[in-house]
Amino acid sequence: MGTSRDPRKGKIDRIGKIALRRRGIGVREKIIRYRGLSLIFRLNGEQYDVFANQEKIASLETNNINEAIELYKSMALKH
């Protein structure tokens, strides 16, 4: 016969994922426009790689998308 399944488990997992995504954790890829460029932030293990025009332009040591975007912007302002 089939296995019994707790119907609440799926809901808790989805709610947990939503909460993490709101904090910027677990976002695998995000595209933003910055200074006329379309930048792709792609999670690679515990860091985000940043691509512009299909070329990798930076690696940022964080697994939080919001923090990665801020790090990139602060790096770009220094140059």
SEPATOR-899594 format. One record per atom (N, C-alpha, C, O, CB): residue number from 1; residue in three letters; x, y, z. Coordinates in nm, 4 decimals. Glycine has a CB too. Layout:
N
{seq NUM	type ALA	c1 X	c2 Y	c3 Z}
...
***
This chain:
79
{seq 1	type MET	c1 0.0830	c2 -0.1169	c3 0.0000}
{seq 1	type MET	c1 0.0000	c2 0.0000	c3 0.0000}
{seq 1	type MET	c1 0.0884	c2 0.1245	c3 0.0000}
{seq 1	type MET	c1 0.2111	c2 0.1147	c3 0.0029}
{seq 1	type MET	c1 -0.0950	c2 -0.0009	c3 0.1205}
{seq 2	type GLY	c1 0.0252	c2 0.2405	c3 -0.0032}
{seq 2	type GLY	c1 0.0988	c2 0.3668	c3 -0.0067}
{seq 2	type GLY	c1 0.1533	c2 0.4027	c3 0.1302}
{seq 2	type GLY	c1 0.1145	c2 0.3459	c3 0.2323}
{seq 2	type GLY	c1 0.0097	c2 0.4788	c3 -0.0582}
{seq 3	type THR	c1 0.2420	c2 0.4964	c3 0.1290}
{seq 3	type THR	c1 0.2972	c2 0.5424	c3 0.2563}
{seq 3	type THR	c1 0.2121	c2 0.6563	c3 0.3093}
{seq 3	type THR	c1 0.1557	c2 0.7344	c3 0.2327}
{seq 3	type THR	c1 0.4448	c2 0.5871	c3 0.2405}
{seq 4	type SER	c1 0.2037	c2 0.6647	c3 0.4402}
{seq 4	type SER	c1 0.1291	c2 0.7757	c3 0.4982}
{seq 4	type SER	c1 0.2188	c2 0.8988	c3 0.4959}
{seq 4	type SER	c1 0.3396	c2 0.8889	c3 0.5175}
{seq 4	type SER	c1 0.0813	c2 0.7429	c3 0.6441}
{seq 5	type ARG	c1 0.1602	c2 1.0128	c3 0.4701}
{seq 5	type ARG	c1 0.2371	c2 1.1355	c3 0.4557}
{seq 5	type ARG	c1 0.1731	c2 1.2440	c3 0.5409}
{seq 5	type ARG	c1 0.0510	c2 1.2599	c3 0.5418}
{seq 5	type ARG	c1 0.2454	c2 1.1794	c3 0.3070}
{seq 6	type ASP	c1 0.2544	c2 1.3165	c3 0.6105}
{seq 6	type ASP	c1 0.2051	c2 1.4269	c3 0.6924}
{seq 6	type ASP	c1 0.1787	c2 1.5461	c3 0.6008}
{seq 6	type ASP	c1 0.2732	c2 1.6015	c3 0.5447}
{seq 6	type ASP	c1 0.3073	c2 1.4641	c3 0.8057}
{seq 7	type PRO	c1 0.0535	c2 1.5868	c3 0.5842}
{seq 7	type PRO	c1 0.0229	c2 1.6967	c3 0.4916}
{seq 7	type PRO	c1 0.0821	c2 1.8296	c3 0.5363}
{seq 7	type PRO	c1 0.0990	c2 1.9199	c3 0.4543}
{seq 7	type PRO	c1 -0.1270	c2 1.7112	c3 0.4765}
{seq 8	type ARG	c1 0.1139	c2 1.8434	c3 0.6639}
{seq 8	type ARG	c1 0.1718	c2 1.9683	c3 0.7133}
{seq 8	type ARG	c1 0.3179	c2 1.9835	c3 0.6742}
{seq 8	type ARG	c1 0.3683	c2 2.0954	c3 0.6657}
{seq 8	type ARG	c1 0.1585	c2 1.9760	c3 0.8638}
{seq 9	type LYS	c1 0.3863	c2 1.8727	c3 0.6504}
{seq 9	type LYS	c1 0.5296	c2 1.8789	c3 0.6230}
{seq 9	type LYS	c1 0.5595	c2 1.9620	c3 0.4990}
{seq 9	type LYS	c1 0.6494	c2 2.0460	c3 0.5029}
{seq 9	type LYS	c1 0.5861	c2 1.7388	c3 0.6062}
{seq 10	type GLY	c1 0.4884	c2 1.9419	c3 0.3908}
{seq 10	type GLY	c1 0.5099	c2 2.0180	c3 0.2688}
{seq 10	type GLY	c1 0.4876	c2 2.1663	c3 0.2891}
{seq 10	type GLY	c1 0.5614	c2 2.2489	c3 0.2354}
{seq 10	type GLY	c1 0.4197	c2 1.9678	c3 0.1602}
{seq 11	type LYS	c1 0.3857	c2 2.2001	c3 0.3665}
{seq 11	type LYS	c1 0.3568	c2 2.3407	c3 0.3922}
{seq 11	type LYS	c1 0.4668	c2 2.4055	c3 0.4746}
{seq 11	type LYS	c1 0.5050	c2 2.5193	c3 0.4474}
{seq 11	type LYS	c1 0.2231	c2 2.3553	c3 0.4634}
{seq 12	type ILE	c1 0.5169	c2 2.3373	c3 0.5719}
{seq 12	type ILE	c1 0.6242	c2 2.3929	c3 0.6546}
{seq 12	type ILE	c1 0.7483	c2 2.4129	c3 0.5688}
{seq 12	type ILE	c1 0.8145	c2 2.5161	c3 0.5797}
{seq 12	type ILE	c1 0.6554	c2 2.3001	c3 0.7756}
{seq 13	type ASP	c1 0.7806	c2 2.3172	c3 0.4848}
{seq 13	type ASP	c1 0.8964	c2 2.3319	c3 0.3978}
{seq 13	type ASP	c1 0.8812	c2 2.4509	c3 0.3043}
{seq 13	type ASP	c1 0.9759	c2 2.5274	c3 0.2856}
{seq 13	type ASP	c1 0.9181	c2 2.2050	c3 0.3172}
{seq 14	type ARG	c1 0.7638	c2 2.4675	c3 0.2458}
{seq 14	type ARG	c1 0.7424	c2 2.5812	c3 0.1553}
{seq 14	type ARG	c1 0.7512	c2 2.7132	c3 0.2302}
{seq 14	type ARG	c1 0.8113	c2 2.8086	c3 0.1808}
{seq 14	type ARG	c1 0.6063	c2 2.5697	c3 0.0858}
{seq 15	type ILE	c1 0.6931	c2 2.7195	c3 0.3464}
{seq 15	type ILE	c1 0.6972	c2 2.8421	c3 0.4265}
{seq 15	type ILE	c1 0.8411	c2 2.8727	c3 0.4683}
{seq 15	type ILE	c1 0.8836	c2 2.9882	c3 0.4659}
{seq 15	type ILE	c1 0.6061	c2 2.8291	c3 0.5514}
{seq 16	type GLY	c1 0.9146	c2 2.7703	c3 0.5059}
{seq 16	type GLY	c1 1.0553	c2 2.7878	c3 0.5421}
{seq 16	type GLY	c1 1.1377	c2 2.8394	c3 0.4252}
{seq 16	type GLY	c1 1.2222	c2 2.9273	c3 0.4425}
{seq 16	type GLY	c1 1.1134	c2 2.6566	c3 0.5919}
{seq 17	type LYS	c1 1.1134	c2 2.7851	c3 0.3060}
{seq 17	type LYS	c1 1.1858	c2 2.8305	c3 0.1872}
{seq 17	type LYS	c1 1.1533	c2 2.9753	c3 0.1555}
{seq 17	type LYS	c1 1.2417	c2 3.0521	c3 0.1176}
{seq 17	type LYS	c1 1.1526	c2 2.7420	c3 0.0672}
{seq 18	type ILE	c1 1.0278	c2 3.0130	c3 0.1705}
{seq 18	type ILE	c1 0.9883	c2 3.1517	c3 0.1452}
{seq 18	type ILE	c1 1.0593	c2 3.2445	c3 0.2425}
{seq 18	type ILE	c1 1.1083	c2 3.3502	c3 0.2029}
{seq 18	type ILE	c1 0.8350	c2 3.1684	c3 0.1569}
{seq 19	type ALA	c1 1.0652	c2 3.2062	c3 0.3687}
{seq 19	type ALA	c1 1.1310	c2 3.2893	c3 0.4695}
{seq 19	type ALA	c1 1.2799	c2 3.3051	c3 0.4379}
{seq 19	type ALA	c1 1.3348	c2 3.4144	c3 0.4514}
{seq 19	type ALA	c1 1.1125	c2 3.2285	c3 0.6100}
{seq 20	type LEU	c1 1.3448	c2 3.1973	c3 0.3962}
{seq 20	type LEU	c1 1.4865	c2 3.2059	c3 0.3619}
{seq 20	type LEU	c1 1.5089	c2 3.2930	c3 0.2388}
{seq 20	type LEU	c1 1.6032	c2 3.3720	c3 0.2343}
{seq 20	type LEU	c1 1.5436	c2 3.0665	c3 0.3383}
{seq 21	type ARG	c1 1.4223	c2 3.2784	c3 0.1394}
{seq 21	type ARG	c1 1.4367	c2 3.3587	c3 0.0177}
{seq 21	type ARG	c1 1.4179	c2 3.5071	c3 0.0471}
{seq 21	type ARG	c1 1.4842	c2 3.5911	c3 -0.0138}
{seq 21	type ARG	c1 1.3361	c2 3.3132	c3 -0.0884}
{seq 22	type ARG	c1 1.3281	c2 3.5401	c3 0.1399}
{seq 22	type ARG	c1 1.3095	c2 3.6813	c3 0.1777}
{seq 22	type ARG	c1 1.4363	c2 3.7382	c3 0.2384}
{seq 22	type ARG	c1 1.4657	c2 3.8567	c3 0.2232}
{seq 22	type ARG	c1 1.1930	c2 3.6963	c3 0.2767}
{seq 23	type ARG	c1 1.5104	c2 3.6541	c3 0.3067}
{seq 23	type ARG	c1 1.6375	c2 3.6976	c3 0.3661}
{seq 23	type ARG	c1 1.7524	c2 3.6891	c3 0.2657}
{seq 23	type ARG	c1 1.8651	c2 3.7269	c3 0.2974}
{seq 23	type ARG	c1 1.6701	c2 3.6129	c3 0.4895}
{seq 24	type GLY	c1 1.7244	c2 3.6395	c3 0.1442}
{seq 24	type GLY	c1 1.8263	c2 3.6337	c3 0.0408}
{seq 24	type GLY	c1 1.9070	c2 3.5061	c3 0.0414}
{seq 24	type GLY	c1 2.0077	c2 3.4964	c3 -0.0288}
{seq 24	type GLY	c1 1.9174	c2 3.7484	c3 0.0549}
{seq 25	type ILE	c1 1.8652	c2 3.4083	c3 0.1190}
{seq 25	type ILE	c1 1.9387	c2 3.2826	c3 0.1286}
{seq 25	type ILE	c1 1.8710	c2 3.1790	c3 0.0397}
{seq 25	type ILE	c1 1.7493	c2 3.1620	c3 0.0457}
{seq 25	type ILE	c1 1.9462	c2 3.2329	c3 0.2761}
{seq 26	type GLY	c1 1.9477	c2 3.1113	c3 -0.0411}
{seq 26	type GLY	c1 1.8931	c2 3.0064	c3 -0.1253}
{seq 26	type GLY	c1 1.8498	c2 3.0528	c3 -0.2637}
{seq 26	type GLY	c1 1.7956	c2 2.9740	c3 -0.3412}
{seq 26	type GLY	c1 1.7781	c2 2.9444	c3 -0.0571}
{seq 27	type VAL	c1 1.8732	c2 3.1802	c3 -0.2958}
{seq 27	type VAL	c1 1.8422	c2 3.2294	c3 -0.4291}
{seq 27	type VAL	c1 1.9558	c2 3.1859	c3 -0.5200}
{seq 27	type VAL	c1 2.0707	c2 3.2245	c3 -0.4986}
{seq 27	type VAL	c1 1.8230	c2 3.3856	c3 -0.4310}
{seq 28	type ARG	c1 1.9248	c2 3.1059	c3 -0.6212}
{seq 28	type ARG	c1 2.0301	c2 3.0510	c3 -0.7067}
{seq 28	type ARG	c1 2.0778	c2 3.1474	c3 -0.8136}
{seq 28	type ARG	c1 2.1953	c2 3.1481	c3 -0.8502}
{seq 28	type ARG	c1 1.9818	c2 2.9258	c3 -0.7719}
{seq 29	type GLU	c1 1.9854	c2 3.2289	c3 -0.8636}
{seq 29	type GLU	c1 2.0231	c2 3.3199	c3 -0.9706}
{seq 29	type GLU	c1 1.9323	c2 3.4416	c3 -0.9694}
{seq 29	type GLU	c1 1.8118	c2 3.4312	c3 -0.9465}
{seq 29	type GLU	c1 2.0170	c2 3.2494	c3 -1.1069}
{seq 30	type LYS	c1 1.9925	c2 3.5576	c3 -0.9947}
{seq 30	type LYS	c1 1.9137	c2 3.6807	c3 -1.0006}
{seq 30	type LYS	c1 1.9777	c2 3.7728	c3 -1.1035}
{seq 30	type LYS	c1 2.1000	c2 3.7852	c3 -1.1106}
{seq 30	type LYS	c1 1.9050	c2 3.7502	c3 -0.8602}
{seq 31	type ILE	c1 1.8933	c2 3.8368	c3 -1.1825}
{seq 31	type ILE	c1 1.9399	c2 3.9313	c3 -1.2830}
{seq 31	type ILE	c1 1.8997	c2 4.0715	c3 -1.2379}
{seq 31	type ILE	c1 1.7841	c2 4.0962	c3 -1.2035}
{seq 31	type ILE	c1 1.8811	c2 3.8979	c3 -1.4247}
{seq 32	type ILE	c1 1.9963	c2 4.1623	c3 -1.2386}
{seq 32	type ILE	c1 1.9673	c2 4.3014	c3 -1.2040}
{seq 32	type ILE	c1 2.0262	c2 4.3924	c3 -1.3121}
{seq 32	type ILE	c1 2.1190	c2 4.3543	c3 -1.3834}
{seq 32	type ILE	c1 2.0250	c2 4.3375	c3 -1.0626}
{seq 33	type ARG	c1 1.9710	c2 4.5123	c3 -1.3226}
{seq 33	type ARG	c1 2.0275	c2 4.6152	c3 -1.4097}
{seq 33	type ARG	c1 2.1052	c2 4.7108	c3 -1.3205}
{seq 33	type ARG	c1 2.0529	c2 4.7610	c3 -1.2209}
{seq 33	type ARG	c1 1.9155	c2 4.6909	c3 -1.4923}
{seq 34	type TYR	c1 2.2315	c2 4.7357	c3 -1.3575}
{seq 34	type TYR	c1 2.3152	c2 4.8254	c3 -1.2788}
{seq 34	type TYR	c1 2.4070	c2 4.9003	c3 -1.3741}
{seq 34	type TYR	c1 2.4859	c2 4.8394	c3 -1.4463}
{seq 34	type TYR	c1 2.3973	c2 4.7474	c3 -1.1712}
{seq 35	type ARG	c1 2.3965	c2 5.0302	c3 -1.3741}
{seq 35	type ARG	c1 2.4788	c2 5.1178	c3 -1.4581}
{seq 35	type ARG	c1 2.4747	c2 5.0773	c3 -1.6054}
{seq 35	type ARG	c1 2.5776	c2 5.0737	c3 -1.6728}
{seq 35	type ARG	c1 2.6227	c2 5.1169	c3 -1.4088}
{seq 36	type GLY	c1 2.3556	c2 5.0471	c3 -1.6537}
{seq 36	type GLY	c1 2.3369	c2 5.0143	c3 -1.7937}
{seq 36	type GLY	c1 2.3706	c2 4.8718	c3 -1.8325}
{seq 36	type GLY	c1 2.3578	c2 4.8359	c3 -1.9496}
{seq 36	type GLY	c1 2.4169	c2 5.1045	c3 -1.8742}
{seq 37	type LEU	c1 2.4134	c2 4.7891	c3 -1.7376}
{seq 37	type LEU	c1 2.4468	c2 4.6489	c3 -1.7647}
{seq 37	type LEU	c1 2.3439	c2 4.5566	c3 -1.7025}
{seq 37	type LEU	c1 2.2876	c2 4.5864	c3 -1.5972}
{seq 37	type LEU	c1 2.5869	c2 4.6151	c3 -1.7117}
{seq 38	type SER	c1 2.3202	c2 4.4455	c3 -1.7678}
{seq 38	type SER	c1 2.2416	c2 4.3380	c3 -1.7067}
{seq 38	type SER	c1 2.3408	c2 4.2438	c3 -1.6407}
{seq 38	type SER	c1 2.4216	c2 4.1800	c3 -1.7082}
{seq 38	type SER	c1 2.1511	c2 4.2624	c3 -1.8131}
{seq 39	type LEU	c1 2.3344	c2 4.2356	c3 -1.5104}
{seq 39	type LEU	c1 2.4250	c2 4.1500	c3 -1.4338}
{seq 39	type LEU	c1 2.3513	c2 4.0268	c3 -1.3858}
{seq 39	type LEU	c1 2.2378	c2 4.0353	c3 -1.3389}
{seq 39	type LEU	c1 2.4852	c2 4.2263	c3 -1.3144}
{seq 40	type ILE	c1 2.4162	c2 3.9127	c3 -1.3977}
{seq 40	type ILE	c1 2.3601	c2 3.7877	c3 -1.3481}
{seq 40	type ILE	c1 2.4414	c2 3.7449	c3 -1.2270}
{seq 40	type ILE	c1 2.5630	c2 3.7276	c3 -1.2357}
{seq 40	type ILE	c1 2.3603	c2 3.6767	c3 -1.4585}
{seq 41	type PHE	c1 2.3746	c2 3.7282	c3 -1.1154}
{seq 41	type PHE	c1 2.4358	c2 3.6768	c3 -0.9929}
{seq 41	type PHE	c1 2.3956	c2 3.5303	c3 -0.9837}
{seq 41	type PHE	c1 2.2773	c2 3.4988	c3 -0.9703}
{seq 41	type PHE	c1 2.3905	c2 3.7589	c3 -0.8641}
{seq 42	type ARG	c1 2.4936	c2 3.4405	c3 -0.9907}
{seq 42	type ARG	c1 2.4649	c2 3.2972	c3 -0.9924}
{seq 42	type ARG	c1 2.5375	c2 3.2294	c3 -0.8751}
{seq 42	type ARG	c1 2.6594	c2 3.2401	c3 -0.8613}
{seq 42	type ARG	c1 2.5079	c2 3.2335	c3 -1.1286}
{seq 43	type LEU	c1 2.4599	c2 3.1597	c3 -0.7913}
{seq 43	type LEU	c1 2.5158	c2 3.0895	c3 -0.6763}
{seq 43	type LEU	c1 2.6019	c2 2.9731	c3 -0.7226}
{seq 43	type LEU	c1 2.5593	c2 2.8914	c3 -0.8042}
{seq 43	type LEU	c1 2.4042	c2 3.0397	c3 -0.5833}
{seq 44	type ASN	c1 2.7243	c2 2.9665	c3 -0.6692}
{seq 44	type ASN	c1 2.8196	c2 2.8618	c3 -0.7038}
{seq 44	type ASN	c1 2.8798	c2 2.8116	c3 -0.5724}
{seq 44	type ASN	c1 2.9808	c2 2.8643	c3 -0.5258}
{seq 44	type ASN	c1 2.9314	c2 2.9144	c3 -0.8034}
{seq 45	type GLY	c1 2.8183	c2 2.7108	c3 -0.5137}
{seq 45	type GLY	c1 2.8631	c2 2.6611	c3 -0.3835}
{seq 45	type GLY	c1 2.8290	c2 2.7610	c3 -0.2748}
{seq 45	type GLY	c1 2.7116	c2 2.7863	c3 -0.2480}
{seq 45	type GLY	c1 3.0142	c2 2.6331	c3 -0.3845}
{seq 46	type GLU	c1 2.9305	c2 2.8179	c3 -0.2123}
{seq 46	type GLU	c1 2.9114	c2 2.9156	c3 -0.1051}
{seq 46	type GLU	c1 2.9445	c2 3.0567	c3 -0.1509}
{seq 46	type GLU	c1 2.9659	c2 3.1446	c3 -0.0674}
{seq 46	type GLU	c1 2.9968	c2 2.8793	c3 0.0151}
{seq 47	type GLN	c1 2.9493	c2 3.0805	c3 -0.2807}
{seq 47	type GLN	c1 2.9791	c2 3.2134	c3 -0.3308}
{seq 47	type GLN	c1 2.8896	c2 3.2461	c3 -0.4501}
{seq 47	type GLN	c1 2.8281	c2 3.1576	c3 -0.5096}
{seq 47	type GLN	c1 3.1275	c2 3.2244	c3 -0.3698}
{seq 48	type TYR	c1 2.8835	c2 3.3731	c3 -0.4833}
{seq 48	type TYR	c1 2.8094	c2 3.4172	c3 -0.6012}
{seq 48	type TYR	c1 2.9081	c2 3.4608	c3 -0.7073}
{seq 48	type TYR	c1 2.9987	c2 3.5396	c3 -0.6804}
{seq 48	type TYR	c1 2.7112	c2 3.5323	c3 -0.5666}
{seq 49	type ASP	c1 2.8903	c2 3.4092	c3 -0.8283}
{seq 49	type ASP	c1 2.9662	c2 3.4553	c3 -0.9438}
{seq 49	type ASP	c1 2.8805	c2 3.5591	c3 -1.0146}
{seq 49	type ASP	c1 2.7590	c2 3.5434	c3 -1.0263}
{seq 49	type ASP	c1 3.0047	c2 3.3363	c3 -1.0401}
{seq 50	type VAL	c1 2.9450	c2 3.6651	c3 -1.0614}
{seq 50	type VAL	c1 2.8749	c2 3.7736	c3 -1.1289}
{seq 50	type VAL	c1 2.9157	c2 3.7718	c3 -1.2760}
{seq 50	type VAL	c1 3.0342	c2 3.7674	c3 -1.3090}
{seq 50	type VAL	c1 2.9068	c2 3.9124	c3 -1.0626}
{seq 51	type PHE	c1 2.8149	c2 3.7753	c3 -1.3639}
{seq 51	type PHE	c1 2.8388	c2 3.7707	c3 -1.5078}
{seq 51	type PHE	c1 2.7795	c2 3.8941	c3 -1.5749}
{seq 51	type PHE	c1 2.6717	c2 3.9408	c3 -1.5383}
{seq 51	type PHE	c1 2.7792	c2 3.6423	c3 -1.5689}
{seq 52	type ALA	c1 2.8521	c2 3.9458	c3 -1.6738}
{seq 52	type ALA	c1 2.8027	c2 4.0528	c3 -1.7606}
{seq 52	type ALA	c1 2.8398	c2 4.0132	c3 -1.9026}
{seq 52	type ALA	c1 2.9553	c2 3.9803	c3 -1.9299}
{seq 52	type ALA	c1 2.8632	c2 4.1947	c3 -1.7214}
{seq 53	type ASN	c1 2.7434	c2 4.0161	c3 -1.9926}
{seq 53	type ASN	c1 2.7666	c2 3.9751	c3 -2.1319}
{seq 53	type ASN	c1 2.8272	c2 3.8353	c3 -2.1406}
{seq 53	type ASN	c1 2.9186	c2 3.8116	c3 -2.2196}
{seq 53	type ASN	c1 2.8585	c2 4.0755	c3 -2.2018}
{seq 54	type GLN	c1 2.7774	c2 3.7446	c3 -2.0609}
{seq 54	type GLN	c1 2.8175	c2 3.6038	c3 -2.0563}
{seq 54	type GLN	c1 2.9632	c2 3.5842	c3 -2.0151}
{seq 54	type GLN	c1 3.0209	c2 3.4782	c3 -2.0391}
{seq 54	type GLN	c1 2.7948	c2 3.5401	c3 -2.1908}
{seq 55	type GLU	c1 3.0223	c2 3.6858	c3 -1.9534}
{seq 55	type GLU	c1 3.1602	c2 3.6781	c3 -1.9066}
{seq 55	type GLU	c1 3.1622	c2 3.6964	c3 -1.7549}
{seq 55	type GLU	c1 3.1001	c2 3.7887	c3 -1.7020}
{seq 55	type GLU	c1 3.2492	c2 3.7852	c3 -1.9769}
{seq 56	type LYS	c1 3.2337	c2 3.6082	c3 -1.6856}
{seq 56	type LYS	c1 3.2437	c2 3.6184	c3 -1.5400}
{seq 56	type LYS	c1 3.3307	c2 3.7384	c3 -1.5054}
{seq 56	type LYS	c1 3.4454	c2 3.7478	c3 -1.5492}
{seq 56	type LYS	c1 3.3020	c2 3.4874	c3 -1.4778}
{seq 57	type ILE	c1 3.2749	c2 3.8307	c3 -1.4260}
{seq 57	type ILE	c1 3.3492	c2 3.9514	c3 -1.3925}
{seq 57	type ILE	c1 3.3854	c2 3.9615	c3 -1.2445}
{seq 57	type ILE	c1 3.4674	c2 4.0450	c3 -1.2063}
{seq 57	type ILE	c1 3.2695	c2 4.0716	c3 -1.4324}
{seq 58	type ALA	c1 3.3246	c2 3.8763	c3 -1.1605}
{seq 58	type ALA	c1 3.3551	c2 3.8816	c3 -1.0171}
{seq 58	type ALA	c1 3.3060	c2 3.7555	c3 -0.9475}
{seq 58	type ALA	c1 3.2150	c2 3.6877	c3 -0.9951}
{seq 58	type ALA	c1 3.2915	c2 4.0063	c3 -0.9523}
{seq 59	type SER	c1 3.3682	c2 3.7255	c3 -0.8336}
{seq 59	type SER	c1 3.3227	c2 3.6208	c3 -0.7415}
{seq 59	type SER	c1 3.3126	c2 3.6841	c3 -0.6044}
{seq 59	type SER	c1 3.4046	c2 3.7525	c3 -0.5595}
{seq 59	type SER	c1 3.4199	c2 3.4961	c3 -0.7404}
{seq 60	type LEU	c1 3.2010	c2 3.6611	c3 -0.5384}
{seq 60	type LEU	c1 3.1755	c2 3.7237	c3 -0.4092}
{seq 60	type LEU	c1 3.1547	c2 3.6163	c3 -0.3040}
{seq 60	type LEU	c1 3.0726	c2 3.5265	c3 -0.3226}
{seq 60	type LEU	c1 3.0530	c2 3.8173	c3 -0.4163}
{seq 61	type GLU	c1 3.2274	c2 3.6243	c3 -0.1945}
{seq 61	type GLU	c1 3.2253	c2 3.5234	c3 -0.0894}
{seq 61	type GLU	c1 3.1073	c2 3.5412	c3 0.0055}
{seq 61	type GLU	c1 3.1234	c2 3.5860	c3 0.1190}
{seq 61	type GLU	c1 3.3546	c2 3.5277	c3 -0.0114}
{seq 62	type THR	c1 2.9904	c2 3.5060	c3 -0.0419}
{seq 62	type THR	c1 2.8698	c2 3.5080	c3 0.0410}
{seq 62	type THR	c1 2.7662	c2 3.4163	c3 -0.0227}
{seq 62	type THR	c1 2.7700	c2 3.3920	c3 -0.1433}
{seq 62	type THR	c1 2.8137	c2 3.6535	c3 0.0569}
{seq 63	type ASN	c1 2.6743	c2 3.3658	c3 0.0579}
{seq 63	type ASN	c1 2.5652	c2 3.2847	c3 0.0025}
{seq 63	type ASN	c1 2.4311	c2 3.3583	c3 0.0155}
{seq 63	type ASN	c1 2.3247	c2 3.2974	c3 0.0040}
{seq 63	type ASN	c1 2.5581	c2 3.1472	c3 0.0741}
{seq 64	type ASN	c1 2.4374	c2 3.4890	c3 0.0395}
{seq 64	type ASN	c1 2.3186	c2 3.5725	c3 0.0527}
{seq 64	type ASN	c1 2.3125	c2 3.6665	c3 -0.0679}
{seq 64	type ASN	c1 2.4031	c2 3.7474	c3 -0.0872}
{seq 64	type ASN	c1 2.3202	c2 3.6531	c3 0.1875}
{seq 65	type ILE	c1 2.2080	c2 3.6569	c3 -0.1482}
{seq 65	type ILE	c1 2.1984	c2 3.7353	c3 -0.2714}
{seq 65	type ILE	c1 2.1981	c2 3.8851	c3 -0.2452}
{seq 65	type ILE	c1 2.2599	c2 3.9609	c3 -0.3199}
{seq 65	type ILE	c1 2.0737	c2 3.6971	c3 -0.3474}
{seq 66	type ASN	c1 2.1296	c2 3.9286	c3 -0.1408}
{seq 66	type ASN	c1 2.1246	c2 4.0721	c3 -0.1096}
{seq 66	type ASN	c1 2.2624	c2 4.1251	c3 -0.0722}
{seq 66	type ASN	c1 2.3009	c2 4.2347	c3 -0.1131}
{seq 66	type ASN	c1 2.0255	c2 4.0988	c3 0.0047}
{seq 67	type GLU	c1 2.3354	c2 4.0477	c3 0.0046}
{seq 67	type GLU	c1 2.4706	c2 4.0853	c3 0.0437}
{seq 67	type GLU	c1 2.5631	c2 4.0853	c3 -0.0780}
{seq 67	type GLU	c1 2.6491	c2 4.1724	c3 -0.0903}
{seq 67	type GLU	c1 2.5240	c2 3.9896	c3 0.1519}
{seq 68	type ALA	c1 2.5460	c2 3.9880	c3 -0.1682}
{seq 68	type ALA	c1 2.6280	c2 3.9800	c3 -0.2889}
{seq 68	type ALA	c1 2.6080	c2 4.1046	c3 -0.3757}
{seq 68	type ALA	c1 2.7047	c2 4.1600	c3 -0.4281}
{seq 68	type ALA	c1 2.5937	c2 3.8525	c3 -0.3691}
{seq 69	type ILE	c1 2.4844	c2 4.1481	c3 -0.3906}
{seq 69	type ILE	c1 2.4558	c2 4.2668	c3 -0.4709}
{seq 69	type ILE	c1 2.5203	c2 4.3895	c3 -0.4080}
{seq 69	type ILE	c1 2.5811	c2 4.4703	c3 -0.4781}
{seq 69	type ILE	c1 2.3038	c2 4.2875	c3 -0.4855}
{seq 70	type GLU	c1 2.5078	c2 4.4041	c3 -0.2777}
{seq 70	type GLU	c1 2.5695	c2 4.5179	c3 -0.2092}
{seq 70	type GLU	c1 2.7213	c2 4.5144	c3 -0.2195}
{seq 70	type GLU	c1 2.7840	c2 4.6184	c3 -0.2394}
{seq 70	type GLU	c1 2.5279	c2 4.5203	c3 -0.0628}
{seq 71	type LEU	c1 2.7819	c2 4.3954	c3 -0.2061}
{seq 71	type LEU	c1 2.9271	c2 4.3834	c3 -0.2210}
{seq 71	type LEU	c1 2.9710	c2 4.4249	c3 -0.3603}
{seq 71	type LEU	c1 3.0697	c2 4.4967	c3 -0.3758}
{seq 71	type LEU	c1 2.9727	c2 4.2401	c3 -0.1923}
{seq 72	type TYR	c1 2.8983	c2 4.3802	c3 -0.4613}
{seq 72	type TYR	c1 2.9344	c2 4.4150	c3 -0.5977}
{seq 72	type TYR	c1 2.9233	c2 4.5664	c3 -0.6201}
{seq 72	type TYR	c1 3.0123	c2 4.6272	c3 -0.6795}
{seq 72	type TYR	c1 2.8452	c2 4.3393	c3 -0.6972}
{seq 73	type LYS	c1 2.8172	c2 4.6250	c3 -0.5739}
{seq 73	type LYS	c1 2.7982	c2 4.7686	c3 -0.5916}
{seq 73	type LYS	c1 2.9081	c2 4.8490	c3 -0.5209}
{seq 73	type LYS	c1 2.9556	c2 4.9496	c3 -0.5735}
{seq 73	type LYS	c1 2.6605	c2 4.8103	c3 -0.5391}
{seq 74	type SER	c1 2.9478	c2 4.8042	c3 -0.4022}
{seq 74	type SER	c1 3.0550	c2 4.8757	c3 -0.3313}
{seq 74	type SER	c1 3.1881	c2 4.8591	c3 -0.4037}
{seq 74	type SER	c1 3.2692	c2 4.9517	c3 -0.4057}
{seq 74	type SER	c1 3.0672	c2 4.8251	c3 -0.1861}
{seq 75	type MET	c1 3.2119	c2 4.7408	c3 -0.4638}
{seq 75	type MET	c1 3.3342	c2 4.7195	c3 -0.5432}
{seq 75	type MET	c1 3.3323	c2 4.8095	c3 -0.6679}
{seq 75	type MET	c1 3.4337	c2 4.8695	c3 -0.7033}
{seq 75	type MET	c1 3.3477	c2 4.5690	c3 -0.5847}
{seq 76	type ALA	c1 3.2177	c2 4.8179	c3 -0.7328}
{seq 76	type ALA	c1 3.2052	c2 4.8962	c3 -0.8561}
{seq 76	type ALA	c1 3.2260	c2 5.0445	c3 -0.8285}
{seq 76	type ALA	c1 3.2813	c2 5.1155	c3 -0.9125}
{seq 76	type ALA	c1 3.0679	c2 4.8734	c3 -0.9208}
{seq 77	type LEU	c1 3.1828	c2 5.0918	c3 -0.7132}
{seq 77	type LEU	c1 3.2003	c2 5.2346	c3 -0.6798}
{seq 77	type LEU	c1 3.3467	c2 5.2694	c3 -0.6558}
{seq 77	type LEU	c1 3.3879	c2 5.3828	c3 -0.6799}
{seq 77	type LEU	c1 3.1180	c2 5.2708	c3 -0.5555}
{seq 78	type LYS	c1 3.4249	c2 5.1742	c3 -0.6091}
{seq 78	type LYS	c1 3.5669	c2 5.1977	c3 -0.5822}
{seq 78	type LYS	c1 3.6481	c2 5.2067	c3 -0.7113}
{seq 78	type LYS	c1 3.7560	c2 5.2659	c3 -0.7125}
{seq 78	type LYS	c1 3.6228	c2 5.0866	c3 -0.4934}
{seq 79	type HIS	c1 3.5975	c2 5.1491	c3 -0.8187}
{seq 79	type HIS	c1 3.6726	c2 5.1483	c3 -0.9457}
{seq 79	type HIS	c1 3.6329	c2 5.2603	c3 -1.0346}
{seq 79	type HIS	c1 3.6864	c2 5.2736	c3 -1.1447}
{seq 79	type HIS	c1 3.6533	c2 5.0190	c3 -1.0185}
***
